[in-house]
Amino acid sequence: MTAFSFISISIVEYIGAMVAMLALFRYPVSYYWPQIGFTSLICSVLSYLLSVEHDIALAPLIQVIVQAVCIWLMFNTPLLWSIIMCSSFLVAYLLFQGGLIYLLFMIGLVPPIVSKTGWTIYLIQLFCAGFCWVLGRYWQRKGIGFLFIPTSRDEPYVWSKAGKLLFAGSILSFIAFGTFFEVYSRANLQWYSILLIILLAVTIGLLYIMKRKNKEYVE
C-alpha cells in the first residue's frame, strides 16, 4: 500500500511539474501527453526504489539525470539542453516546495523532517503539482516562456557567452539541488534556511541568463 500511495502521488507531482517545465520552454504540452505520462511513471517508480526502498542519498540527483535522459529520448531535445531544462526548472521547483515546507514548519504545522511516505508530504506534493499545473496552463494561454530550446537533436549547442553562463548556472543548480537534500536529511535547519536563500539567488540568476539567451535567439 505504501508503494502504491507513494508512486501514485509522485506521478501526479511529476506530471504537474513537467507541464510547467514544458510550458516554460514553449513545448506544445497537449502533443506530449504520452511522453509526460511515461516519464512521470519511470521517475516515480525510480524515486520509490531509490528513496524509500534503499534510502540512497544521491537519489534526487539520479532522478534528475533520468528525467533529463527521458526528455532527450522522447521529446526530441538535445541531451545538453534537456539537462539544462531539468536542472534549471527543478531548482526553482525545489525552492518553491522547500520554502513551503519551511513556512509550514515555522508556524508549527509540520515537523522539521517530513516523512517521505506520510500524508503530510503527499498533501504538499499535490498542492505543488496543482500549482504547477495551473501556472503551466496560464503560461501556455498567454504565450509566456522561452523559445531558445532546439526542437531537433541534431542542432549543436551554441557556446556563446549566454550559452556558457546558462551551462554553468545549470551545473550550479544541479549541485545546489543535491546539497539541499543532504542538508534537509540531516535536519540542519540553520543551513536549510541559508540554502533556501542560495536557491533563490541561483533561480534569479538562471532566469536572468535565460532571458538573455532568449533575446539572443530572437535577434
C-alpha positions as CSV (number, residue, x, y, z in Angstrom):
1,M,0.0,0.0,0.0
2,T,2.9,2.4,0.8
3,A,4.4,1.8,-2.6
4,F,1.1,2.4,-4.4
5,S,0.4,5.6,-2.5
6,F,3.9,6.9,-2.9
7,I,4.2,6.2,-6.6
8,S,0.6,7.4,-7.4
9,I,1.2,10.8,-5.6
10,S,4.7,11.1,-7.2
11,I,3.2,10.5,-10.7
12,V,0.8,13.4,-10.1
13,E,3.6,15.6,-8.9
14,Y,5.8,14.8,-11.8
15,I,3.0,15.5,-14.3
16,G,2.3,18.9,-12.7
17,A,5.9,19.8,-12.7
18,M,6.5,18.7,-16.2
19,V,3.5,20.6,-17.5
20,A,5.0,23.8,-16.0
21,M,8.5,23.0,-17.3
22,L,7.4,22.2,-20.8
23,A,5.2,25.3,-20.9
24,L,8.0,27.5,-19.7
25,F,10.1,26.4,-22.6
26,R,7.2,26.7,-25.1
27,Y,6.7,23.0,-25.8
28,P,3.1,22.1,-27.0
29,V,2.1,20.2,-23.9
30,S,-1.0,18.6,-25.4
31,Y,1.1,16.9,-28.0
32,Y,3.4,15.3,-25.4
33,W,0.9,13.6,-23.0
34,P,2.1,10.0,-23.7
35,Q,5.7,11.1,-23.1
36,I,4.8,13.1,-20.0
37,G,2.9,10.1,-18.5
38,F,5.6,7.6,-19.3
39,T,8.4,9.8,-18.0
40,S,6.4,10.5,-14.8
41,L,5.9,6.8,-14.3
42,I,9.6,5.9,-14.7
43,C,10.8,8.7,-12.4
44,S,8.2,7.9,-9.7
45,V,9.0,4.2,-9.6
46,L,12.7,5.1,-9.5
47,S,12.1,7.6,-6.8
48,Y,10.4,4.9,-4.6
49,L,13.1,2.3,-5.2
50,L,16.0,4.7,-4.5
51,S,14.5,7.0,-1.8
52,V,12.2,4.6,0.2
53,E,13.4,1.0,-0.5
54,H,17.1,1.7,-0.4
55,D,17.4,5.2,1.1
56,I,20.1,6.3,-1.3
57,A,21.5,9.8,-0.6
58,L,22.1,10.6,-4.2
59,A,18.5,9.5,-5.2
60,P,17.3,13.1,-6.2
61,L,20.4,13.6,-8.4
62,I,19.9,10.3,-10.1
63,Q,16.2,11.2,-10.7
64,V,17.2,14.5,-12.4
65,I,19.6,12.6,-14.7
66,V,17.0,10.0,-15.6
67,Q,14.4,12.7,-16.3
68,A,16.9,14.6,-18.5
69,V,17.5,11.3,-20.4
70,C,13.8,10.8,-20.9
71,I,13.4,14.4,-22.2
72,W,16.3,13.7,-24.6
73,L,15.0,10.4,-25.9
74,M,11.2,11.1,-26.0
75,F,10.9,14.9,-26.6
76,N,13.4,15.3,-29.5
77,T,15.6,17.6,-27.4
78,P,19.5,17.6,-27.5
79,L,20.9,15.9,-24.3
80,L,22.7,19.0,-23.1
81,W,19.6,21.1,-23.5
82,S,17.5,18.5,-21.7
83,I,19.9,18.6,-18.7
84,I,19.7,22.4,-18.7
85,M,15.9,22.3,-18.8
86,C,15.6,19.8,-16.0
87,S,18.2,21.2,-13.6
88,S,17.2,24.9,-14.1
89,F,13.5,24.2,-13.6
90,L,13.8,21.7,-10.7
91,V,16.0,24.1,-8.7
92,A,13.1,26.7,-8.9
93,Y,10.6,23.9,-8.1
94,L,12.7,22.9,-5.1
95,L,12.9,26.5,-3.9
96,F,9.1,26.7,-4.0
97,Q,8.4,23.3,-2.3
98,G,11.3,23.7,0.2
99,G,10.1,27.2,1.1
100,L,6.6,25.9,1.6
101,I,7.8,23.2,3.9
102,Y,9.9,25.6,5.8
103,L,7.0,28.0,6.2
104,L,4.7,25.2,7.5
105,F,7.4,24.2,9.9
106,M,7.8,27.8,11.2
107,I,4.1,28.0,12.0
108,G,4.1,24.6,13.6
109,L,2.1,22.6,11.1
110,V,4.9,20.1,10.1
111,P,7.9,18.6,11.9
112,P,11.5,19.5,10.9
113,I,11.8,16.4,8.8
114,V,8.6,15.4,6.9
115,S,8.3,11.7,6.3
116,K,8.7,10.6,2.7
117,T,5.6,8.3,2.9
118,G,3.2,10.3,5.1
119,W,0.1,12.1,4.2
120,T,1.7,15.4,5.1
121,I,4.2,15.3,2.3
122,Y,1.5,13.8,0.0
123,L,-0.7,16.8,0.5
124,I,2.3,19.2,0.0
125,Q,3.1,17.3,-3.3
126,L,-0.5,17.5,-4.5
127,F,-0.6,21.2,-3.7
128,C,2.7,21.9,-5.6
129,A,1.5,19.7,-8.5
130,G,-1.8,21.7,-8.8
131,F,0.0,25.0,-8.6
132,C,2.5,24.0,-11.3
133,W,-0.4,22.7,-13.5
134,V,-2.3,26.0,-13.2
135,L,0.9,28.0,-13.8
136,G,1.8,26.0,-16.8
137,R,-1.6,26.3,-18.4
138,Y,-1.5,30.0,-17.8
139,W,1.9,30.3,-19.4
140,Q,0.6,28.4,-22.4
141,R,-2.6,30.5,-22.8
142,K,-0.6,33.8,-22.5
143,G,2.3,32.6,-24.7
144,I,4.8,33.2,-21.9
145,G,8.1,31.3,-21.9
146,F,11.5,30.9,-23.6
147,L,11.9,30.0,-27.2
148,F,15.6,29.1,-27.4
149,I,15.4,25.3,-26.8
150,P,16.0,23.5,-30.1
151,T,13.4,21.1,-31.5
152,S,15.9,18.8,-33.1
153,R,18.5,16.6,-31.5
154,D,20.9,17.3,-34.4
155,E,21.2,21.0,-33.6
156,P,24.5,21.8,-31.9
157,Y,24.8,23.7,-28.7
158,V,25.9,27.3,-29.3
159,W,28.7,28.2,-26.8
160,S,28.0,32.0,-26.8
161,K,28.6,34.0,-23.6
162,A,24.9,33.5,-22.6
163,G,25.2,29.8,-23.5
164,K,28.3,29.3,-21.3
165,L,26.6,31.2,-18.4
166,L,23.5,29.1,-18.8
167,F,25.5,25.8,-18.8
168,A,27.5,27.0,-15.7
169,G,24.3,28.1,-13.9
170,S,22.7,24.7,-14.6
171,I,25.7,22.8,-13.2
172,L,25.5,25.1,-10.1
173,S,21.8,24.4,-9.7
174,F,22.5,20.7,-10.0
175,I,25.0,20.9,-7.2
176,A,22.6,23.1,-5.1
177,F,19.8,20.5,-5.7
178,G,21.9,17.7,-4.3
179,T,23.2,19.8,-1.4
180,F,19.7,20.8,-0.4
181,F,18.6,17.2,0.1
182,E,21.7,16.4,2.0
183,V,21.2,19.3,4.4
184,Y,17.5,18.6,4.8
185,S,18.1,14.9,5.6
186,R,20.4,15.9,8.5
187,A,17.7,18.3,9.9
188,N,20.2,21.2,10.0
189,L,17.6,23.9,9.9
190,Q,20.1,26.8,10.2
191,W,21.8,25.7,6.9
192,Y,18.4,24.8,5.5
193,S,17.3,28.4,5.7
194,I,20.6,29.6,4.3
195,L,20.4,27.2,1.4
196,L,16.9,28.4,0.5
197,I,18.4,31.9,0.1
198,I,21.1,30.4,-2.1
199,L,18.5,28.6,-4.2
200,L,16.6,31.8,-4.6
201,A,19.8,33.6,-5.8
202,V,20.5,30.7,-8.2
203,T,16.9,30.8,-9.5
204,I,17.0,34.5,-10.1
205,G,20.4,34.2,-11.8
206,L,19.2,31.5,-14.1
207,L,16.1,33.4,-15.1
208,Y,18.2,36.4,-15.9
209,I,20.6,34.3,-18.1
210,M,17.7,32.6,-19.8
211,K,16.2,36.0,-20.6
212,R,19.5,37.0,-22.2
213,K,19.7,33.7,-24.1
214,N,16.1,34.2,-25.3
215,K,16.9,37.7,-26.5
216,E,20.0,36.4,-28.3
217,Y,17.9,33.7,-30.0
218,V,15.2,36.1,-31.1
219,E,17.7,38.5,-32.5
